[in-house]
Amino acid sequence: MKDGGLVVLDDVKALDPRRPHLAALMAAAISLDRWDFRTLSTTLGMAYLASGRVNAYVALRAGPVHGAAGTLLAQEAGATVTDIAGQPWTVETDSLVAASTPVLHAEVLALVGASKPVER
């Protein structure tokens, strides 16, 4: 597993209050000009992470129905998996940040935190 490559950003529904955060995250990530991005479902994205086809996965809204199996696969493959606050992911967690290496996870987690939109 490597620290660059393909990063998956899961989309959120149009009426979701986290959508501006996702937009800011995408803009910040694209401006780094370091990774390629895709949008995939949690189930497929996490399976791809476990298999090494992608290097990181971010979902600002991820429920257990869609995240539990893939999260287990990714963790068993050696990925670092937390919520957007950096806390361990559980089935009660509503967000997901996973990466192939601890270094990449820290970078993506910092990007998620830095991209939070300013409240007005």
N, CA, C and O atoms as a MOPAC input file, in Angstrom:
PM7 MOZYME 1SCF
protein

 N      0.84600 1    -1.18600 1     0.00000 1
 C      0.00000 1     0.00000 1     0.00000 1
 C      0.88500 1     1.24000 1     0.00000 1
 O      1.96800 1     1.23900 1     0.58400 1
 N      0.41800 1     2.29600 1    -0.65800 1
 C      1.23200 1     3.49100 1    -0.78000 1
 C      0.47300 1     4.72300 1    -0.28600 1
 O     -0.71700 1     4.64700 1     0.01700 1
 N      1.17300 1     5.86400 1    -0.20900 1
 C      0.59900 1     7.08000 1     0.34700 1
 C     -0.01300 1     8.01200 1    -0.69100 1
 O     -0.63400 1     9.00500 1    -0.31000 1
 N      0.13000 1     7.74400 1    -1.95900 1
 C     -0.43700 1     8.59700 1    -2.99800 1
 C     -1.49900 1     7.84700 1    -3.75900 1
 O     -2.13500 1     6.94000 1    -3.22100 1
 N     -1.69600 1     8.21800 1    -5.00500 1
 C     -2.59000 1     7.45500 1    -5.85500 1
 C     -4.01900 1     7.91400 1    -5.85200 1
 O     -4.30300 1     9.10800 1    -5.95300 1
 N     -4.92100 1     6.96300 1    -5.73500 1
 C     -6.34800 1     7.20500 1    -5.89900 1
 C     -7.04400 1     7.35300 1    -4.54900 1
 O     -6.89000 1     6.50500 1    -3.66900 1
 N     -7.80800 1     8.42900 1    -4.38800 1
 C     -8.57200 1     8.69500 1    -3.17100 1
 C    -10.04400 1     8.74700 1    -3.54300 1
 O    -10.42300 1     9.37000 1    -4.53500 1
 N    -10.86800 1     8.09000 1    -2.74100 1
 C    -12.31000 1     8.08000 1    -2.96800 1
 C    -12.97100 1     9.02500 1    -1.97800 1
 O    -12.75200 1     8.92500 1    -0.77000 1
 N    -13.78200 1     9.94500 1    -2.49500 1
 C    -14.57700 1    10.85100 1    -1.67100 1
 C    -16.03400 1    10.49600 1    -1.89600 1
 O    -16.55100 1    10.64800 1    -3.00200 1
 N    -16.69300 1    10.02600 1    -0.85500 1
 C    -18.09100 1     9.62600 1    -0.97900 1
 C    -18.95400 1    10.88100 1    -1.00300 1
 O    -18.73600 1    11.81600 1    -0.23200 1
 N    -19.93100 1    10.88900 1    -1.89500 1
 C    -20.80400 1    12.05900 1    -1.97400 1
 C    -21.87300 1    11.99700 1    -0.89900 1
 O    -22.14800 1    10.93600 1    -0.33700 1
 N    -22.46700 1    13.13600 1    -0.62300 1
 C    -23.59100 1    13.21600 1     0.30800 1
 C    -24.77400 1    13.79700 1    -0.45300 1
 O    -24.60500 1    14.51800 1    -1.43700 1
 N    -25.94300 1    13.48000 1     0.00500 1
 C    -27.16100 1    13.91600 1    -0.69200 1
 C    -27.27800 1    15.43700 1    -0.69400 1
 O    -26.73200 1    16.11600 1     0.17700 1
 N    -27.98900 1    15.95600 1    -1.67300 1
 C    -28.09800 1    17.40200 1    -1.88000 1
 C    -28.61000 1    18.15100 1    -0.65800 1
 O    -28.17600 1    19.27700 1    -0.41200 1
 N    -29.50100 1    17.57600 1     0.10300 1
 C    -30.06300 1    18.27800 1     1.25200 1
 C    -29.30300 1    18.01000 1     2.55000 1
 O    -29.68400 1    18.52000 1     3.60300 1
 N    -28.24800 1    17.22700 1     2.48700 1
 C    -27.46600 1    16.90600 1     3.68100 1
 C    -26.69700 1    18.14400 1     4.14100 1
 O    -26.07700 1    18.81400 1     3.31500 1
 N    -26.72100 1    18.46400 1     5.43600 1
 C    -26.00400 1    19.64700 1     5.91600 1
 C    -24.48300 1    19.54200 1     5.78700 1
 O    -23.79300 1    20.55400 1     5.91400 1
 N    -23.94800 1    18.35700 1     5.54200 1
 C    -22.50300 1    18.19800 1     5.38100 1
 C    -22.03600 1    18.44100 1     3.94400 1
 O    -20.83600 1    18.39600 1     3.67300 1
 N    -22.94700 1    18.69200 1     3.04200 1
 C    -22.57000 1    18.87900 1     1.63400 1
 C    -21.57900 1    20.03600 1     1.43300 1
 O    -20.63300 1    19.87400 1     0.66200 1
 N    -21.75000 1    21.19700 1     2.09000 1
 C    -20.74400 1    22.25600 1     1.92400 1
 C    -19.35600 1    21.82000 1     2.40600 1
 O    -18.34500 1    22.22500 1     1.83100 1
 N    -19.30700 1    20.99600 1     3.45800 1
 C    -18.02300 1    20.49100 1     3.94200 1
 C    -17.38800 1    19.59400 1     2.88300 1
 O    -16.18500 1    19.68600 1     2.63800 1
 N    -18.17200 1    18.74000 1     2.25900 1
 C    -17.64500 1    17.87300 1     1.20700 1
 C    -17.14000 1    18.70300 1     0.03000 1
 O    -16.08900 1    18.39800 1    -0.53500 1
 N    -17.86800 1    19.73600 1    -0.34100 1
 C    -17.44000 1    20.60400 1    -1.43800 1
 C    -16.10600 1    21.27600 1    -1.10300 1
 O    -15.21700 1    21.35500 1    -1.95100 1
 N    -15.97100 1    21.75500 1     0.12500 1
 C    -14.72000 1    22.37800 1     0.55400 1
 C    -13.58600 1    21.35100 1     0.58600 1
 O    -12.45500 1    21.65700 1     0.20700 1
 N    -13.89300 1    20.13000 1     1.04000 1
 C    -12.89600 1    19.06400 1     1.06700 1
 C    -12.41400 1    18.73600 1    -0.34200 1
 O    -11.21200 1    18.60700 1    -0.57500 1
 N    -13.34300 1    18.60000 1    -1.27400 1
 C    -12.96300 1    18.30400 1    -2.65600 1
 C    -12.11200 1    19.41600 1    -3.24600 1
 O    -11.10900 1    19.14600 1    -3.90700 1
 N    -12.49800 1    20.65300 1    -3.01600 1
 C    -11.72400 1    21.78300 1    -3.54600 1
 C    -10.31600 1    21.80100 1    -2.95800 1
 O     -9.34400 1    22.01700 1    -3.68100 1
 N    -10.20300 1    21.57500 1    -1.65400 1
 C     -8.89000 1    21.57400 1    -1.01000 1
 C     -8.02800 1    20.42400 1    -1.52100 1
 O     -6.83700 1    20.60200 1    -1.77300 1
 N     -8.62800 1    19.25100 1    -1.67300 1
 C     -7.88600 1    18.08300 1    -2.13800 1
 C     -7.42600 1    18.26400 1    -3.58400 1
 O     -6.28700 1    17.93600 1    -3.91600 1
 N     -8.28900 1    18.77500 1    -4.43200 1
 C     -7.93100 1    18.98600 1    -5.83400 1
 C     -6.81000 1    20.01700 1    -5.95900 1
 O     -5.92000 1    19.86900 1    -6.79700 1
 N     -6.85000 1    21.05900 1    -5.13000 1
 C     -5.82400 1    22.09800 1    -5.20700 1
 C     -4.43600 1    21.58400 1    -4.82300 1
 O     -3.43100 1    22.18600 1    -5.20100 1
 N     -4.36600 1    20.47100 1    -4.07200 1
 C     -3.06300 1    19.89000 1    -3.73100 1
 C     -2.38900 1    19.25800 1    -4.94300 1
 O     -1.16800 1    19.10100 1    -4.96100 1
 N     -3.17300 1    18.89400 1    -5.95600 1
 C     -2.66600 1    18.29300 1    -7.18800 1
 C     -1.75200 1    17.09700 1    -6.90400 1
 O     -0.70100 1    16.93200 1    -7.52400 1
 N     -2.19100 1    16.26000 1    -5.93400 1
 C     -1.38500 1    15.10900 1    -5.53100 1
 C     -2.07100 1    13.77600 1    -5.78600 1
 O     -1.40300 1    12.77100 1    -6.02700 1
 N     -3.39100 1    13.75900 1    -5.73500 1
 C     -4.14200 1    12.51600 1    -5.84100 1
 C     -5.12800 1    12.57700 1    -6.99600 1
 O     -5.48900 1    13.65800 1    -7.46300 1
 N     -5.55500 1    11.42000 1    -7.44800 1
 C     -6.67600 1    11.29700 1    -8.37700 1
 C     -7.89900 1    10.96200 1    -7.53500 1
 O     -7.78200 1    10.28000 1    -6.51700 1
 N     -9.07300 1    11.43600 1    -7.94900 1
 C    -10.27200 1    11.25900 1    -7.13500 1
 C    -11.36600 1    10.53300 1    -7.88600 1
 O    -11.49700 1    10.65000 1    -9.10400 1
 N    -12.14100 1     9.79000 1    -7.14000 1
 C    -13.32900 1     9.11700 1    -7.64100 1
 C    -14.40000 1     9.20200 1    -6.56500 1
 O    -14.10700 1     9.46300 1    -5.39800 1
 N    -15.62500 1     8.98300 1    -6.96700 1
 C    -16.72800 1     8.86700 1    -6.02100 1
 C    -17.31100 1     7.47400 1    -6.20200 1
 O    -17.75200 1     7.11500 1    -7.29300 1
 N    -17.31100 1     6.70100 1    -5.14100 1
 C    -17.83400 1     5.34000 1    -5.14200 1
 C    -18.66700 1     5.13100 1    -3.88700 1
 O    -18.56600 1     5.89800 1    -2.92900 1
 N    -19.47700 1     4.10700 1    -3.89700 1
 C    -20.23700 1     3.76800 1    -2.69400 1
 C    -19.28800 1     3.28800 1    -1.60500 1
 O    -18.16500 1     2.87200 1    -1.89000 1
 N    -19.74100 1     3.34600 1    -0.36400 1
 C    -18.91900 1     2.90200 1     0.75200 1
 C    -18.52600 1     1.44100 1     0.59900 1
 O    -17.36500 1     1.08700 1     0.80600 1
 N    -19.47000 1     0.59600 1     0.24200 1
 C    -19.19400 1    -0.82700 1     0.13100 1
 C    -18.10000 1    -1.10000 1    -0.89100 1
 O    -17.14000 1    -1.81100 1    -0.59400 1
 N    -18.22900 1    -0.55100 1    -2.07700 1
 C    -17.23300 1    -0.77300 1    -3.12700 1
 C    -15.92600 1    -0.04700 1    -2.81700 1
 O    -14.84800 1    -0.61100 1    -3.01000 1
 N    -16.00600 1     1.18400 1    -2.34400 1
 C    -14.81000 1     1.96100 1    -2.04800 1
 C    -13.93000 1     1.30700 1    -0.98900 1
 O    -12.70600 1     1.28600 1    -1.12500 1
 N    -14.54000 1     0.77700 1     0.05500 1
 C    -13.76300 1     0.13800 1     1.11200 1
 C    -13.18700 1    -1.19900 1     0.65000 1
 O    -12.07900 1    -1.56300 1     1.04400 1
 N    -13.92900 1    -1.93400 1    -0.18000 1
 C    -13.38600 1    -3.18000 1    -0.74300 1
 C    -12.19300 1    -2.86900 1    -1.63600 1
 O    -11.19800 1    -3.59400 1    -1.62000 1
 N    -12.28700 1    -1.79500 1    -2.41600 1
 C    -11.16000 1    -1.37400 1    -3.25400 1
 C     -9.96800 1    -0.96500 1    -2.39100 1
 O     -8.82500 1    -1.25800 1    -2.74400 1
 N    -10.21200 1    -0.30300 1    -1.28200 1
 C     -9.13100 1     0.07100 1    -0.37000 1
 C     -8.46100 1    -1.18700 1     0.17600 1
 O     -7.23300 1    -1.27000 1     0.20600 1
 N     -9.24900 1    -2.15600 1     0.60200 1
 C     -8.69800 1    -3.40200 1     1.14600 1
 C     -7.85900 1    -4.14800 1     0.11600 1
 O     -6.86100 1    -4.78200 1     0.45900 1
 N     -8.26800 1    -4.06800 1    -1.15000 1
 C     -7.54700 1    -4.79300 1    -2.20000 1
 C     -6.36500 1    -4.01300 1    -2.77300 1
 O     -5.59400 1    -4.55300 1    -3.56700 1
 N     -6.21800 1    -2.75200 1    -2.37800 1
 C     -5.12200 1    -1.93300 1    -2.88200 1
 C     -5.44200 1    -1.18100 1    -4.16200 1
 O     -4.55600 1    -0.55700 1    -4.74600 1
 N     -6.69100 1    -1.22800 1    -4.60900 1
 C     -7.06700 1    -0.51800 1    -5.84700 1
 C     -7.20200 1     0.98400 1    -5.62000 1
 O     -7.03000 1     1.76600 1    -6.55500 1
 N     -7.51000 1     1.39800 1    -4.38300 1
 C     -7.51100 1     2.81300 1    -4.00800 1
 C     -6.68300 1     2.94800 1    -2.73600 1
 O     -6.41600 1     1.95800 1    -2.05500 1
 N     -6.27700 1     4.17200 1    -2.41900 1
 C     -5.39200 1     4.38700 1    -1.29200 1
 C     -6.04500 1     5.04200 1    -0.08800 1
 O     -5.52000 1     4.95900 1     1.02200 1
 N     -7.18100 1     5.69000 1    -0.29200 1
 C     -7.88700 1     6.30800 1     0.82800 1
 C     -9.36500 1     6.43600 1     0.48700 1
 O     -9.75700 1     6.44300 1    -0.68000 1
 N    -10.16100 1     6.53600 1     1.52500 1
 C    -11.60800 1     6.65400 1     1.35800 1
 C    -12.13000 1     7.61300 1     2.42100 1
 O    -11.78700 1     7.48600 1     3.59600 1
 N    -12.95400 1     8.56600 1     2.01500 1
 C    -13.55800 1     9.52600 1     2.94000 1
 C    -15.05900 1     9.54900 1     2.69900 1
 O    -15.51300 1     9.73400 1     1.57000 1
 N    -15.82400 1     9.35900 1     3.76400 1
 C    -17.28000 1     9.48800 1     3.70600 1
 C    -17.71200 1    10.34500 1     4.88800 1
 O    -17.54600 1     9.95800 1     6.04400 1
 N    -18.26600 1    11.50400 1     4.58400 1
 C    -18.72100 1    12.37600 1     5.66100 1
 C    -20.00400 1    11.85200 1     6.30400 1
 O    -20.34100 1    12.22400 1     7.42800 1
 N    -20.70500 1    10.99800 1     5.59100 1
 C    -21.88400 1    10.34800 1     6.14900 1
 C    -21.82700 1     8.88800 1     5.72200 1
 O    -21.99200 1     8.57400 1     4.54400 1
 N    -21.59200 1     7.99500 1     6.68600 1
 C    -21.48000 1     6.56600 1     6.37400 1
 C    -22.12400 1     5.75400 1     7.48800 1
 O    -21.62300 1     5.72000 1     8.61200 1
 N    -23.21200 1     5.11700 1     7.17800 1
 C    -23.89800 1     4.29600 1     8.16900 1
 C    -23.35500 1     2.88400 1     8.21200 1
 O    -22.61400 1     2.47400 1     7.31800 1
 N    -23.71400 1     2.13500 1     9.24300 1
 C    -23.18600 1     0.77700 1     9.39900 1
 C    -23.62400 1    -0.18500 1     8.31000 1
 O    -22.88900 1    -1.11700 1     7.98400 1
 N    -24.80200 1     0.02000 1     7.74000 1
 C    -25.27300 1    -0.88200 1     6.69100 1
 C    -24.31300 1    -0.87400 1     5.50800 1
 O    -24.05400 1    -1.91500 1     4.90300 1
 N    -23.79400 1     0.28300 1     5.18600 1
 C    -22.91900 1     0.40700 1     4.02600 1
 C    -21.43800 1     0.33700 1     4.37800 1
 O    -20.61100 1     0.08700 1     3.50000 1
 N    -21.09000 1     0.55100 1     5.63100 1
 C    -19.68000 1     0.64500 1     5.98200 1
 C    -19.08400 1    -0.51500 1     6.74800 1
 O    -17.87100 1    -0.71600 1     6.69300 1
 N    -19.88200 1    -1.28000 1     7.45500 1
 C    -19.33600 1    -2.27500 1     8.37700 1
 C    -18.48700 1    -3.34700 1     7.69500 1
 O    -17.35500 1    -3.58900 1     8.11200 1
 N    -19.00500 1    -3.98000 1     6.67300 1
 C    -18.26600 1    -5.07000 1     6.02600 1
 C    -16.99100 1    -4.55500 1     5.36900 1
 O    -15.92400 1    -5.14800 1     5.52600 1
 N    -17.10300 1    -3.45300 1     4.63500 1
 C    -15.93300 1    -2.89700 1     3.97400 1
 C    -14.89800 1    -2.39000 1     4.95300 1
 O    -13.69700 1    -2.50000 1     4.70700 1
 N    -15.35800 1    -1.83400 1     6.06400 1
 C    -14.43900 1    -1.35700 1     7.09100 1
 C    -13.64700 1    -2.51700 1     7.67600 1
 O    -12.43900 1    -2.41000 1     7.88800 1
 N    -14.32800 1    -3.61900 1     7.93400 1
 C    -13.63300 1    -4.80800 1     8.44100 1
 C    -12.60200 1    -5.30400 1     7.42900 1
 O    -11.47300 1    -5.62100 1     7.80200 1
 N    -12.97700 1    -5.37200 1     6.16300 1
 C    -12.03400 1    -5.78800 1     5.12200 1
 C    -10.79700 1    -4.88800 1     5.10700 1
 O     -9.66500 1    -5.37000 1     5.07200 1
 N    -11.03400 1    -3.57500 1     5.13600 1
 C     -9.92200 1    -2.62300 1     5.07600 1
 C     -9.02000 1    -2.74300 1     6.30300 1
 O     -7.79500 1    -2.72500 1     6.17700 1
 N     -9.61300 1    -2.86500 1     7.47600 1
 C     -8.81200 1    -3.00700 1     8.69400 1
 C     -7.98400 1    -4.29200 1     8.65800 1
 O     -6.81100 1    -4.29200 1     9.03100 1
 N     -8.59300 1    -5.37000 1     8.21300 1
 C     -7.87000 1    -6.64500 1     8.11600 1
 C     -6.73100 1    -6.56600 1     7.10400 1
 O     -5.73700 1    -7.28000 1     7.23100 1
 N     -6.87200 1    -5.70900 1     6.10800 1
 C     -5.81700 1    -5.52400 1     5.10300 1
 C     -4.73600 1    -4.55500 1     5.57800 1
 O     -3.74600 1    -4.34200 1     4.87900 1
 N     -4.91900 1    -3.96700 1     6.76200 1
 C     -3.90800 1    -3.08100 1     7.32800 1
 C     -4.20500 1    -1.60500 1     7.23100 1
 O     -3.36300 1    -0.78600 1     7.59900 1
 N     -5.37800 1    -1.23900 1     6.74700 1
 C     -5.73000 1     0.17800 1     6.63000 1
 C     -6.00200 1     0.78800 1     8.00700 1
 O     -6.41400 1     0.09700 1     8.94000 1
 N     -5.76600 1     2.08100 1     8.10900 1
 C     -6.13000 1     2.84700 1     9.28900 1
 C     -7.52800 1     3.39400 1     9.05500 1
 O     -7.78200 1     4.03900 1     8.03700 1
 N     -8.45600 1     3.13600 1    10.01000 1
 C     -9.85700 1     3.50500 1     9.83500 1
 C    -10.35100 1     4.24100 1    11.07300 1
 O    -10.26500 1     3.73000 1    12.19000 1
 N    -10.87700 1     5.46400 1    10.85900 1
 C    -11.43200 1     6.26300 1    11.95800 1
 C    -12.65700 1     7.01300 1    11.45600 1
 O    -13.07800 1     6.85900 1    10.30900 1
 N    -13.22200 1     7.83200 1    12.34900 1
 C    -14.24000 1     8.78400 1    11.91300 1
 C    -13.52100 1    10.08800 1    11.54600 1
 O    -12.29200 1    10.14500 1    11.59800 1
 N    -14.26500 1    11.13300 1    11.17800 1
 C    -13.60800 1    12.37500 1    10.74800 1
 C    -12.94900 1    13.12700 1    11.90000 1
 O    -12.19300 1    14.07100 1    11.67100 1
 N    -13.23100 1    12.71200 1    13.14600 1
 C    -12.57400 1    13.31700 1    14.30600 1
 C    -11.31400 1    12.54900 1    14.70000 1
 O    -10.62600 1    12.93100 1    15.64700 1
 N    -11.00900 1    11.46900 1    13.98000 1
 C     -9.82900 1    10.67200 1    14.29600 1
 C    -10.07500 1     9.60600 1    15.34500 1
 O     -9.13500 1     8.94500 1    15.78600 1
 N    -11.31700 1     9.43000 1    15.74900 1
 C    -11.66500 1     8.40200 1    16.72700 1
 C    -11.90500 1     7.07100 1    16.02700 1
 O    -12.28900 1     7.05600 1    14.85700 1
 N    -11.68700 1     5.95400 1    16.71500 1
 C    -11.90500 1     4.65700 1    16.07000 1
 C    -13.31500 1     4.53700 1    15.49200 1
 O    -14.28600 1     4.96800 1    16.11500 1
 N    -13.42200 1     3.95200 1    14.30300 1
 C    -14.71900 1     3.75800 1    13.66600 1
 C    -15.45900 1     2.64000 1    14.37000 1
 O    -14.87600 1     1.59900 1    14.67000 1
 N    -16.75100 1     2.84700 1    14.63800 1
 C    -17.62200 1     1.81700 1    15.19100 1
 C    -18.91000 1     1.83000 1    14.37000 1
 O    -19.10100 1     2.70100 1    13.52100 1
 N    -19.78800 1     0.86700 1    14.62300 1
 C    -21.04600 1     0.84200 1    13.87900 1
 C    -21.94600 1     2.01800 1    14.24200 1
 O    -22.90500 1     2.28900 1    13.52000 1
 N    -21.67000 1     2.72000 1    15.33000 1
 C    -22.43300 1     3.91100 1    15.68900 1
 C    -21.87900 1     5.18100 1    15.04800 1
 O    -22.51800 1     6.23200 1    15.10500 1
 N    -20.70300 1     5.09400 1    14.44200 1
 C    -20.04900 1     6.25000 1    13.83700 1
 C    -20.76000 1     6.62900 1    12.54000 1
 O    -21.16900 1     5.75900 1    11.77200 1
 N    -20.90400 1     7.93500 1    12.30200 1
 C    -21.61100 1     8.35900 1    11.08300 1
 C    -20.69100 1     8.92100 1    10.00600 1
 O    -21.17600 1     9.42300 1     8.99200 1
 N    -19.38300 1     8.85100 1    10.19900 1
 C    -18.43000 1     9.30800 1     9.19000 1
 C    -17.28100 1     8.30800 1     9.12900 1
 O    -17.13500 1     7.45200 1    10.00200 1
 N    -16.47200 1     8.43200 1     8.08500 1
 C    -15.43700 1     7.42600 1     7.86600 1
 C    -14.25700 1     8.03600 1     7.13000 1
 O    -14.42900 1     8.68400 1     6.09800 1
 N    -13.05300 1     7.82800 1     7.66500 1
 C    -11.81800 1     8.19200 1     6.99600 1
 C    -10.91700 1     6.96300 1     7.08300 1
 O    -10.57500 1     6.51800 1     8.17900 1
 N    -10.54100 1     6.42500 1     5.95300 1
 C     -9.70300 1     5.23000 1     5.91800 1
 C     -8.59300 1     5.42800 1     4.91100 1
 O     -8.79900 1     6.02700 1     3.85600 1
 N     -7.41600 1     4.92300 1     5.23700 1
 C     -6.28300 1     5.05800 1     4.32100 1
 C     -5.36700 1     3.86100 1     4.43600 1
 O     -5.32600 1     3.17300 1     5.45600 1
 N     -4.63800 1     3.63200 1     3.36800 1
 C     -3.77600 1     2.46100 1     3.27700 1
 C     -2.59400 1     2.50100 1     4.23400 1
 O     -2.08600 1     1.45200 1     4.62900 1
 N     -2.14900 1     3.69500 1     4.61400 1
 C     -1.02500 1     3.81700 1     5.54500 1
 C     -1.36000 1     4.85500 1     6.61300 1
 O     -2.20000 1     5.72600 1     6.38500 1
 N     -0.71400 1     4.77300 1     7.77700 1
 C     -0.94100 1     5.79100 1     8.80500 1
 C     -0.55100 1     7.20100 1     8.35400 1
 O     -1.19300 1     8.17700 1     8.74200 1
 N      0.49000 1     7.30900 1     7.54300 1
 C      0.93200 1     8.62700 1     7.04900 1
 C     -0.15300 1     9.24500 1     6.17100 1
 O     -0.51900 1    10.40500 1     6.35400 1
 N     -0.66100 1     8.47300 1     5.22400 1
 C     -1.71500 1     8.97500 1     4.34600 1
 C     -2.97600 1     9.27400 1     5.14700 1
 O     -3.64800 1    10.27100 1     4.88400 1
 N     -3.30600 1     8.43200 1     6.11500 1
 C     -4.49100 1     8.67500 1     6.94700 1
 C     -4.37200 1    10.01200 1     7.65900 1
 O     -5.33000 1    10.78500 1     7.68800 1
 N     -3.20900 1    10.29400 1     8.23500 1
 C     -3.00600 1    11.57000 1     8.92700 1
 C     -3.16100 1    12.74800 1     7.96800 1
 O     -3.74500 1    13.76800 1     8.33300 1
 N     -2.64200 1    12.61600 1     6.74300 1
 C     -2.76900 1    13.68600 1     5.75400 1
 C     -4.22500 1    13.91600 1     5.36000 1
 O     -4.68700 1    15.05500 1     5.29300 1
 N     -4.93900 1    12.83100 1     5.10100 1
 C     -6.34600 1    12.95600 1     4.70800 1
 C     -7.17700 1    13.49300 1     5.86300 1
 O     -8.04700 1    14.33900 1     5.65700 1
 N     -6.92400 1    13.02000 1     7.06200 1
 C     -7.65500 1    13.50000 1     8.23800 1
 C     -7.41200 1    14.99500 1     8.45200 1
 O     -8.34300 1    15.73200 1     8.78000 1
 N     -6.18600 1    15.44100 1     8.27200 1
 C     -5.88400 1    16.87500 1     8.39600 1
 C     -6.61500 1    17.66300 1     7.31700 1
 O     -7.12800 1    18.75100 1     7.57500 1
 N     -6.66000 1    17.11500 1     6.12100 1
 C     -7.37700 1    17.77600 1     5.02300 1
 C     -8.87100 1    17.86800 1     5.32300 1
 O     -9.49700 1    18.89400 1     5.05700 1
 N     -9.43000 1    16.82100 1     5.86300 1
 C    -10.86300 1    16.82900 1     6.24000 1
 C    -11.11100 1    17.91700 1     7.27100 1
 O    -12.08300 1    18.66400 1     7.15400 1
 N    -10.25900 1    18.02000 1     8.27200 1
 C    -10.41900 1    19.04400 1     9.31700 1
 C    -10.21600 1    20.43900 1     8.78400 1
 O    -10.93100 1    21.36300 1     9.17100 1
 N     -9.24500 1    20.60900 1     7.89300 1
 C     -8.91400 1    21.93100 1     7.35100 1
 C     -9.95800 1    22.41600 1     6.35300 1
 O    -10.03200 1    23.61100 1     6.06900 1
 N    -10.75700 1    21.51100 1     5.82300 1
 C    -11.68700 1    21.90100 1     4.76900 1
 C    -13.07200 1    22.24200 1     5.29900 1
 O    -13.98100 1    22.51300 1     4.51500 1
 N    -13.24500 1    22.23300 1     6.60600 1
 C    -14.56500 1    22.54600 1     7.14400 1
 C    -14.96200 1    23.97300 1     6.75200 1
 O    -14.18500 1    24.90800 1     6.94400 1
 N    -16.15300 1    24.13700 1     6.21000 1
 C    -16.56100 1    25.47900 1     5.78600 1
 C    -16.73500 1    26.40800 1     6.98100 1
 O    -17.10100 1    25.97600 1     8.07400 1
 N    -16.47500 1    27.65100 1     6.76000 1
 C    -16.64400 1    28.65800 1     7.81900 1
 C    -18.13500 1    28.88100 1     8.03800 1
 O    -18.88700 1    29.12300 1     7.09400 1
 N    -18.54800 1    28.79400 1     9.30200 1
 C    -19.96300 1    29.04100 1     9.62800 1
 C    -20.24500 1    30.53800 1     9.52700 1
 O    -19.45900 1    31.36200 1     9.99400 1
 N    -21.36100 1    30.87400 1     8.91900 1
 C    -21.72600 1    32.28400 1     8.76700 1
 C    -22.98500 1    32.58700 1     9.50900 1
 O    -23.44900 1    33.72700 1     9.49800 1

